[in-house]
Amino acid sequence: MYVIARPFGTTRSIAPRARFAAVDPRVVRGRHFGFVDPWKGWDVMKKTAIAVATLLASLGLLQLLSGAGAGAATTPTRTVTDLTFTEGFCSDAGAHCKMIGKDPTAYGARLVFKIPLTVDATKIGYEEGECVYLTKKSQSDFCMYDLHLADGTIAVQGTLPYAEKKSGVIPVTGGTGAYLGAYGTLTFPGGSFDYQLHVVTP
């Protein structure tokens, strides 16, 4: 607040303008007449903050677009394998089988086996595992075994008929080598000892 002398010994108070509350008589810049604007620095800071925020937003968008592009470029492909093969017999050369239980078709009887697999009479590998016989009425057994092929193994598990005229399908539960992470089905169409294998490998 300033005090100005008036004639006859009287005084009058004049309140300064709030925007120009700070006065430095040593500073005279053009038409500012030595007033230092306290809001001038705030305007500069505000513009700087807006510029920084805009830059950060641009960088974030660029990173998001780059990540999306990278993800699209690395989309995994799947390999599908379809194979029809013939299952051999326990009496074939190179086969090994053992029946556990007096009656081979009694409930709970087990067959542990290693049996060759062929395609057009050419050996492509072998299957190895076990089957547990279920009720005689069902004419089925529960099997868990691996198909050993040239480029890896394929695991299957499920209930299959042991009667030749019946059909069945069991799932592929995994694999190793070229079949790592595999899934699919093994189908026994019935009427022969040929099996149809359908495998998808991620």
Protein Blocks (a to p, Z undefined) as FASTA:
>chain_A
ZZdddehhiacdddddfklmpccfkbcghjlnopacfklmmmmmmmmmmmmmmmmmmmmm
mmmmmmmmmmmmmcccddddddddddddfkbghiacddedjblkbghiacdddddddeeh
iafbdcddddddddfklopacdddddddfkbccddeddddfbfkbccddddfbdehjlgo
iacddddebhiacdcdddddZZ
